[in-house]
Amino acid sequence: MKRKMYSMILSGILVLALSACGGDSGNKKEQTQEQTQNSEQTQNPEQTDARTGQVADELIVLTGSDASTFDPHFCTDSATEIFNKNIFNNLVRFNENMEIEPDLAKEWSISEDQLTWTFKLEEGVKFHDGTDFNAEAVKTSFERVLDESLGSPRRSVLAAITKIEAVDENTVNISTDVPCGALLQQLCHPVAAIISPKSLEEYGEEISTHPVGTGAFQFVEWKTGEELVLERNVDYFKGAPAVEKVYFRVVPEDATRALLLQSGQADVALRLPVTETDRLESDPNVTIQKGDTVMTMYVALNNSKGVLRDEKVRQAMNYAVDKDVIVKDILGGMATVSDSPISPYTWGYDSSMKYECDVEKAKELLAEAGYPDGIELELWTPVGRYLMDTQVSENLQAQWEKAGIHVNIRQWEFQALMSEVKNGEFDMVLLGWSPSTGDADQGLYPVFHSTQFPPNSNRAFYNNPEVDTLLDSAKTEVDETARRKMYAKAEKTIMEDAAWTFLYYPKQALSYRSNIAGIEMLPTEHIMLEKVTKQ
């Protein structure tokens, strides 16, 4: 369905209306050499909706932003990861409580020296192209991510791995030079997805638009800016989904997504703002599922450019903003004010400090930095990617103005923004960071380590050697108490340096028709559809 058609539908709906959202993460399983994990996965390729005994024809999911790439080894945004997580599997995965569960690996153990992990793989699993999933496929995918010449922007997630060995068809060993306390969490990250080796050879650089995994759904078609079509994998090793096809349709306007859902023109709507979910909650035909996330919302301040190179200016940017106003008045309480670079739902979080709103202090800091008459900056912001992103940007603009910080807003379509941000030619950009490992290593290293400047994720160009050392050391520390202390010190330093304007930790709301069930909503913002049913 074209966007023009959505506008026509919306007009009709409005007429009718007038007449009538590394560490010890939950049950991560004890990591001893004797410990193994057992899978209880259903082998039933003909699964149907238990309530109706039928496979539904379609599921229409509305999203505010389009995909960037279907190559999970190069994907850098959680919006696209939602699509990829339903196409690919990992060795292990998180459930809705951020507990680690089997996925393509049915059990695992670790050597006595804690340097080699042995994974026993599910047998009889097929990729969407009909080829066999096996230990060589795991080896191929991981070595691809680790190949520095390839340039995966998420290579750092798996960088602790030094060797992958296919022991036999269904056994793989993964080794590290030093113990890695967060390895299982890292293997849950989308970059650890297993891609068909045949597809890598067949499509080469075009693999980004020809994804071939082992997941519950397989790729059919992508109309850029409009629609992604997936169809159920009837041979899925956990049981074929009870929906024939999934249509992810791009509808940037929040109100349009809400109205299409309420009218029954769609089954699921992602990331609706509180203004819409509050209204929809009174509709018996719509269910609103809310939950916490590991995401933190922030404004990346370009630490390498102009006035923002000065720590006092960056601190002033923080003191000038009343985050409570944003959380209460704009987000309707669907967030918590930041007191650390990572959220309380990320392992290793430490409540470091809050920048309480103090406009006079912000002015004093600007004057001390040599700007008594204020400064002028440009804020880049996406439209429709984050909860109330336009309203948040406009509120920030108004609040900064009171402190003499004059801000011009430049709006972008999200994928265009992410592409341009890699060039680093911006003053500030509104973004969210969601560590898909649920661990402080992924929460901090990619966005604050000096080796991760764009095109990687340190979009603030933040550089503090002390923080680098702490993050490097924490990567190889297996004592959880010691790791926590390292991360706590790093978080406090990052906050004091005002690398970002720290905003809030958003909650998420998933909205769907009441005849829909079985959607998994993870704190990582991933929406899993393999168990979805439609009555």
Number of C-alpha atoms within 10 A of each C-alpha: 11 13 15 9 10 17 13 10 16 19 13 11 16 13 10 11 11 7 6 6 24 25 25 19 21 12 11 15 15 12 16 13 16 11 13 18 17 12 14 10 13 12 13 15 15 14 20 21 19 12 9 12 11 15 21 18 12 18 22 19 23 29 25 25 24 25 25 21 21 24 23 27 24 19 21 20 17 21 23 20 26 18 25 27 24 22 27 26 22 23 23 24 22 26 16 15 12 22 16 21 23 22 20 27 24 20 21 23 20 20 15 11 10 19 16 22 20 21 25 23 23 21 15 11 18 19 25 26 14 13 14 19 25 24 22 20 20 28 19 17 19 25 16 18 25 22 12 11 8 11 15 20 20 24 22 20 25 18 15 20 20 14 15 20 15 19 14 12 15 17 20 24 21 20 21 18 13 17 18 23 22 27 20 22 26 28 22 23 25 28 28 24 27 27 29 26 20 16 19 19 10 12 13 11 11 13 18 18 15 20 24 26 27 29 28 27 31 26 25 14 14 18 13 11 17 17 21 20 18 22 21 23 26 19 23 25 22 20 20 25 28 26 25 17 22 21 21 24 25 24 26 20 15 24 15 22 28 25 20 20 23 22 17 14 15 22 23 26 29 24 25 28 23 19 14 17 22 13 10 20 14 10 14 10 15 22 21 18 15 15 16 21 24 26 28 26 25 21 25 26 25 24 23 15 16 10 20 21 16 16 17 21 26 24 23 28 28 27 24 26 28 20 25 19 14 23 20 14 10 19 22 14 16 21 22 21 23 25 23 23 34 30 30 20 19 28 24 27 20 22 15 18 15 17 23 14 17 15 22 14 15 26 24 17 21 26 16 12 15 14 16 13 11 15 17 12 16 15 21 21 25 22 21 22 24 24 26 20 20 17 14 20 25 15 18 20 19 15 21 21 18 15 24 19 24 16 21 14 17 12 16 15 17 24 20 11 16 18 11 14 19 16 11 17 10 19 22 27 27 21 19 20 24 22 26 27 29 32 23 29 27 26 26 22 23 24 23 26 23 17 17 20 19 16 17 19 21 22 27 26 23 26 20 15 11 13 24 17 13 20 23 15 14 26 23 17 18 17 13 16 10 13 23 19 15 21 23 20 16 25 27 19 17 21 21 16 18 25 29 26 26 25 29 25 29 26 22 27 24 21 28 27 21 16 12 16 16 13 17 17 22 20 25 27 26 23 20 19 23 23 19 18 23 23 14
